[in-house]
Amino acid sequence: MRLMAISFLVLTLALPLAAFAADPIPGIYSSTSDFLEGRGSASWENAPANKSLNHVFNSQSWDGSTLGTEWVFECGVGNTVVTSVDTTGGDGFISYQTVYTGGTFWLSKDGPWGDSVNDLTGTLNTTTDNTTVSYSNGFPVAAVANVYTTGQFDGSSCVLEFAIGNAQGLGDTDIASLPADYPPFLDVACVAGNRDRGSWGDLITLTMSIDCSTPVNTMHWGQIKRTYGD
């Protein structure tokens, strides 16, 4: 009986520890075939309407009628700097970079990464948004961005990479109010309703990579004998 118990222990210790946790399903997923595209907003400080400091993002899946049914990335806080200017005669572009720190993500259990039982959550590291705004006669006429972030799943060794290959800016509060079917503006405490300034747009061409590489936790036979006796 003692030998049988030790044999079972050997088999158990040879398994990855993550096998006992509700991990996401690793893989590379694309919005062209696997999961929904989305909509996003980025808030600015209210007074004065500072467009450079303490932006907060709120990005959510969009199924054509409802936000956030499949995924949410939110609450990162960042500052914006101008990286390039070419607007001779009022025509051209200005490029900006916003680097956000922190934030959280939520993935539905019913997504391609899920087990249909447990929703998945995690924390974000650094999120980088590179945006180019095109101008004609001194007025902005288009904005496109690419975004990249990484994160760590809660209670898991799995890590996430998320990239937006084509974010299309559609408006900001200098010219209109935030539409009701876009994610609400958040403040630095991740609370909606306290800010009314910012921008919004559509998030397309998305890629998500989930890696659950886990070292195997093993013990040599000699260690097991010393621990549990001969």
C-alpha positions in Angstrom: 0.0 0.0 0.0 2.9 2.4 0.9 4.6 1.6 -2.4 1.3 2.2 -4.3 0.9 5.6 -2.6 4.4 6.7 -3.4 4.0 5.5 -7.1 0.8 7.7 -7.3 2.8 10.6 -5.8 5.5 10.2 -8.4 2.9 10.5 -11.2 1.2 13.5 -9.6 4.4 15.4 -9.1 5.4 14.9 -12.7 2.3 16.8 -13.9 2.4 20.6 -14.5 1.0 22.5 -11.6 -1.2 24.5 -13.9 -3.2 21.3 -14.6 -4.9 21.8 -11.3 -6.0 25.3 -12.0 -8.7 26.7 -14.3 -6.3 28.0 -17.0 -7.3 29.6 -20.3 -6.8 27.5 -23.5 -3.5 28.6 -25.0 -3.3 29.6 -28.6 -3.3 32.5 -31.1 -6.8 34.0 -31.7 -7.8 36.5 -34.4 -10.9 38.7 -34.7 -11.1 37.7 -38.3 -12.3 34.2 -37.3 -12.2 33.6 -33.6 -13.6 36.5 -31.5 -15.4 39.8 -31.7 -13.9 43.1 -32.7 -14.6 46.0 -30.4 -15.1 49.6 -29.5 -13.0 51.8 -27.2 -12.8 55.2 -25.4 -10.0 57.1 -23.9 -10.9 59.8 -21.3 -9.1 63.0 -20.6 -8.9 65.1 -17.4 -12.0 67.3 -17.2 -10.8 70.7 -16.0 -8.8 71.9 -17.7 -9.5 69.5 -20.6 -5.9 68.1 -20.6 -5.3 65.9 -23.6 -1.8 64.8 -22.5 -2.1 63.6 -18.9 -3.8 60.8 -17.2 -5.7 59.2 -20.1 -7.7 56.1 -19.1 -8.8 53.5 -21.7 -11.9 51.4 -21.8 -12.1 48.8 -24.6 -14.8 46.3 -24.9 -16.1 43.7 -27.4 -19.0 44.7 -29.6 -21.5 42.2 -31.1 -23.5 44.8 -33.0 -25.9 45.6 -30.2 -24.1 45.0 -26.8 -20.7 46.0 -25.4 -18.5 43.7 -23.3 -20.1 40.4 -23.8 -16.9 38.6 -24.7 -13.9 40.7 -23.6 -13.0 43.9 -21.7 -9.6 45.7 -21.4 -9.8 48.8 -19.1 -8.4 51.1 -16.5 -4.9 51.6 -17.7 -3.6 55.2 -17.0 -1.2 57.0 -19.3 0.3 60.1 -20.7 0.6 61.2 -24.3 3.5 62.7 -26.2 3.9 64.0 -29.7 6.4 61.8 -31.6 6.2 63.4 -35.1 4.7 66.4 -36.9 4.4 67.1 -40.6 1.6 69.6 -41.2 3.0 72.0 -43.8 0.3 74.4 -45.0 -2.2 72.8 -42.7 -2.1 69.4 -44.5 -0.3 66.3 -43.2 -0.2 64.4 -39.9 0.7 64.4 -36.3 1.8 61.2 -34.5 1.2 60.6 -30.9 2.2 57.9 -28.4 0.4 57.1 -25.2 2.0 54.7 -22.7 -0.5 53.3 -20.2 0.4 51.6 -16.9 -1.7 48.9 -15.3 -5.3 48.1 -15.9 -7.3 44.8 -16.0 -8.8 42.4 -18.5 -11.8 40.1 -18.5 -12.4 37.3 -21.0 -15.7 35.4 -21.2 -15.7 31.7 -20.4 -17.6 31.2 -23.6 -14.8 32.6 -25.8 -12.5 30.3 -27.7 -10.0 30.6 -24.8 -12.5 29.4 -22.2 -13.8 26.2 -20.7 -17.5 27.4 -20.6 -17.3 27.3 -16.8 -15.0 30.0 -15.5 -14.6 33.6 -16.7 -11.0 34.7 -16.9 -9.5 37.8 -15.4 -6.0 39.3 -15.2 -3.9 42.4 -14.8 -2.2 44.3 -17.6 1.4 45.4 -17.7 2.3 48.3 -20.1 0.0 49.2 -23.0 1.4 51.3 -25.9 -0.9 53.2 -28.3 0.6 54.8 -31.4 -1.9 57.1 -33.1 -1.5 59.1 -36.3 -4.0 62.0 -37.0 -4.3 63.3 -40.5 -5.1 66.9 -41.2 -6.5 68.8 -44.1 -6.6 72.6 -44.1 -5.7 72.5 -40.5 -8.6 70.3 -39.4 -8.3 66.6 -38.3 -9.9 64.3 -40.9 -8.9 60.8 -39.8 -7.1 59.0 -37.0 -5.7 55.5 -37.0 -3.8 53.7 -34.2 -2.1 50.4 -33.3 -2.0 49.2 -29.8 0.0 46.5 -28.0 -0.3 45.2 -24.4 0.7 42.2 -22.3 -0.9 40.8 -19.1 -0.9 38.0 -16.5 -3.9 35.8 -15.8 -5.1 35.8 -12.2 -4.3 32.5 -10.3 -2.4 31.2 -13.3 1.1 31.0 -14.9 -0.5 31.9 -18.3 0.3 35.2 -19.9 -1.4 37.2 -22.6 -0.4 39.4 -25.5 -3.1 41.5 -27.2 -2.6 43.7 -30.3 -5.0 46.0 -32.1 -3.7 46.3 -35.7 -6.2 48.9 -36.8 -8.0 51.2 -34.4 -10.0 53.9 -36.2 -10.7 57.1 -34.3 -14.2 58.4 -34.9 -14.5 61.4 -32.8 -13.8 63.4 -29.6 -15.6 65.7 -27.3 -14.1 68.8 -29.0 -16.7 68.2 -31.7 -19.4 65.9 -30.3 -20.6 64.0 -27.3 -19.6 60.4 -26.6 -22.2 58.1 -28.3 -24.2 55.9 -25.9 -23.1 52.7 -27.6 -19.4 53.3 -26.9 -17.6 52.4 -23.6 -18.1 55.1 -21.0 -15.2 57.4 -20.0 -13.4 56.2 -16.9 -11.4 58.2 -14.3 -8.1 57.2 -12.8 -9.9 55.2 -10.1 -11.6 53.2 -12.9 -15.0 54.8 -12.2 -17.5 55.8 -14.9 -19.5 59.0 -14.7 -16.8 61.4 -13.4 -15.3 62.4 -16.7 -17.0 63.8 -19.8 -14.0 64.6 -22.0 -12.1 62.2 -24.4 -12.2 60.3 -27.6 -13.6 57.1 -29.0 -13.3 54.7 -32.0 -13.6 51.2 -33.5 -11.2 48.5 -32.7 -10.6 46.1 -35.6 -7.9 43.6 -36.8 -7.3 42.2 -33.3 -4.9 39.4 -32.3 -4.7 37.7 -28.9 -2.0 35.2 -27.9 -2.2 33.1 -24.8 0.8 31.2 -23.6 0.6 28.7 -20.7 4.1 27.2 -20.8 4.7 25.8 -17.3 7.8 24.1 -16.0 7.2 20.6 -14.7 7.6 20.3 -11.0 9.4 17.0 -10.4 11.2 15.3 -7.5 14.0 12.7 -7.9 13.4 9.3 -6.4 16.1 9.9 -3.8 14.3 13.1 -2.7 11.0 11.3 -2.4 12.6 8.5 -0.3 14.2 11.0 2.1 10.9 12.9 2.4 8.5 9.9 2.8 10.8 7.2 4.1 11.9 3.9 2.5 
